[in-house]
């Protein structure tokens, strides 16, 4: 039967065969989990995603949100599913038990999230966004703050947000104008307006806890003078019950291209009376505290795109198996029409999509693996390397997954052709929903600046060199396997070229040519992403080739052989294109910097 | 002041400086036109587009269409503008005078259409779609048919359509099931259902004339047995007045991703009573007659994408000039924030967009130039070459413009970041509207099959060789200009590589490897398109460099220098990437054909 949302066999392959996650399950921390329980969790999650969440996806988008007098009502169809998932604690799998979560390892929590995000992303976001707020409070809050907020947020009884953006402070957080004045009782009175606040107001939770970035009167300008405050929608009484309404109100919601069931709110603080906030951590520590959440948010945004791409690909491939149109190429005029999966250009497109979905999923799980390893690694050195790798690759997981995930959704629409342009199939919605991922939590341009400006130079470039070394481990291993030898050699060429490009760009980024270097930062991020894809697909092909030698079941033969073909396709058709692009970075064209502003035309 | 829709200076450059359209104006056929009248027409068109059409674009999309009991009502705001444009004969500029049009040369009609399409595409389509129907009737109709329909269609008093697609006959026209039975009076009774019929029903015109593809009882299967019929919504009395309603009804409209003000109709014929059609041309000539319209439809679809890209780019570049965010790269922390056009990655993105908008516009006007030359060329040989060039490049103008135009719209949204994801700016609508262009009038995959399967082999490959020769003329001329010498040499390398790829692919397309060859047909179309871009941009840069030597006005210096920088950017950053892609076509990876259907997963 046609699968939906996530290819089950593929997910199992990644978490159990490509990555040795079973090793993590031996640790004391995960005593409650073994492979069987993990498989069961995944099975249940798939059921909920397909049977409960997915049926609400189109309707919740179609009905949309109702905004009136500061109140946002979500579509009714979301409510029972939200309750079901809240009761089942499906929103806090990866949260430590001491915070009220399930304490599951990242890899299984991520696998589940891929299903949930693909089934109804806004619903999943309402359910799980409190975790980020809870994590901040757990890390920086006072004992009382922890006691008051953490478990309620983790259980999704209360919702969480992040009030960062203002109309003149988006990418440029330091420009924010929201102010805080200290009161005699140690609280602060906040005043200001925020925009683009995801889930800033809705009626799924009894209370919403807003972390708010603001500048305390007299604090330094720029990012150095930013503090972070906990601003509850309803004050919380000492006994945990809800008290008065705080003066933080939703003043409007955006009318968006996609994710229409997710409330994107404008928020006003202190406009009607007094908006009280509680300092989290110390004064002027706002950016540091927020950045702790930022890596996770960027990971999740990348995963959001992956989830859409995964679901859109499965829809497209199964539609291509069913849609009958035109005779087979090369057959006589009166030959019968066939399913379009038989047409060469459709096959090329599907394999192109599959190569990205596969590579992106492996890349995402690799990141989870690094994150887990940064806690559970045997030595401090291993832990440190894993953490560095995670840091280095975070801008890529955000930007590259967003862009490639979107491209996959667009091509899924193309497979449906005219039907794909209508709202009759979910691929249309996946394409729209996915577009946000290249924008929020830092645009692709911001990620590219982070990569070139901060991450490439980590530890004097040693982290990047270690990254190349990690790829070469797989390349060298794949060279020893007959079926992947040739592919491994091709990837080796790519890795060498990437090293050359990185050296060239890094040097220039610190020279008088820095502007030209940064004009090549996003292309650089992209070719680094391409290299990661080649690495991940080669890795998959190598594992699959080894499994093929063990006489697997017939269905597994097709699966493993598909891995080898997918790697071959990517490495022979995308890699040389990417290498061509790498050479343009070395060529270092200055035109984008040299052209005068008037030269862009339009004046 | 910020320009909208189309860069005026750029359009003038293309039609008067890059291409010598003034030469055409010397012909007797265009005696009523000179450069001054053409400039005036363009000026008036721009005014109407910006002042009348554009203000209705968002509203007509937002209000949308009303469908009830077989009747489609268009948004009220479109009606006065439609009347104004109809009265001004703005829909039939390029139609010959004897058909009731203005007899303007193609280049000026196309320049006008770019404005109109960018300002409100559905409105322009309602206004001008009758031209295609009229052209078919003018070419194949009886004298009576011509007298009855042509002028009413050209004047937009009546609307026109094309009833081709059925639910099981999209790309595969030969599979259609609509039938026609000959009546004693020579008319035919039609019976069947069509889908995806643009403007199949609406209330802007008194009558709608439907050309319908159907199979006469007993005709051969496949495309050979298809005839084409004129099916008026209302019968026309001998005196030209409208008579009874024909039994052709709209049974529903599609809910689409974009172009929401354009009615995409399901049409039923003969379901309630008798649907009468009049044979156009001879029996079983339907495909031939329709294909005469198809090249024009494919051109217009490419232009639709160009128009969106043009408008979206102008919005983005002017937004980038106004939007203040972050200090300049490399400046101290307390430096003032600047307009985002100063940021290297934004500049790169804008120049990337500009290079495509410029190249695509030149390519489009090149096609118009060939079309005109195929009539007005001095010798039969010149005429024939021009016509062949037009035929060869039609699949590229359709597919490449659709895809690159869309990419430009997507990047325009990226420049707006969060704001671009909302409906506050038209870029969001341009992105959605543009997606249709890669789908209708033959998907990109269909265009690629046409290119590789039919066009590359035209006259034993001589047309393609002539195409390479045309590029080399510009390359050789550009080598003689100091400022473009290096760029010309780079393009020469690309042309040589394209020739090699074409030879390789063409040979394989006729071998047992034909399926693998066709799995590379769309990448091939794309690299051929990239080569055309490089050619057009080099051409622009060469012309601009020569103008720069003549001490132009200050504003023109920025414009011409912008041309050189744009060519440099494209040729140094896109061309090598494309050459890398060309090498993958020669490498000829068979994975997309070799992989088993099960190997795609999802089962």
Interface residues (C-beta under 8 A of the other chain):
Chain A: X1 X2 X3 X7 X9 X10 X165 X168 X170 X171 X172 X174 X175 X195 X196 X221 X222 X224 X254 X255 X256 X257 X258 X313 X314 X317 X318 X321 X324 X325 X326 X329 X330 X333 X334 X337 X341 X343 X344 X345 X346 X347 X348 X349 X350 X351 X354 X406 X410 X413 X414 X417 X418 X420 X421 X422 X423 X424 X428 X431 X432 X435 X436 X438 X439 X440 X443 X444 X445 X448 X449 X514 X515 X516 X517 X518 X519 X520 X521 X522 X523 X555 X558 X559 X561 X562 X565 X566 X568 X569 X572 X573 X574 X576 X577 X578 X579 X580 X581 X583 X584 X587 X589 X591 X592 X593 X594 X595 X596 X597 X598 X599 X600 X601 X602 X603
Chain B: X1 X2 X3 X7 X9 X10 X165 X168 X170 X171 X172 X174 X175 X195 X196 X221 X222 X224 X254 X255 X256 X257 X258 X313 X314 X317 X318 X321 X324 X325 X326 X329 X330 X333 X334 X337 X341 X343 X344 X345 X346 X347 X348 X349 X350 X351 X354 X406 X410 X413 X414 X417 X418 X420 X421 X422 X423 X424 X428 X431 X432 X435 X436 X438 X439 X440 X443 X444 X445 X448 X449 X514 X515 X516 X517 X518 X519 X520 X521 X522 X523 X555 X558 X559 X561 X562 X565 X566 X568 X569 X572 X573 X574 X576 X577 X578 X579 X580 X581 X583 X584 X587 X589 X591 X592 X593 X594 X595 X596 X597 X598 X599 X600 X601 X602 X603
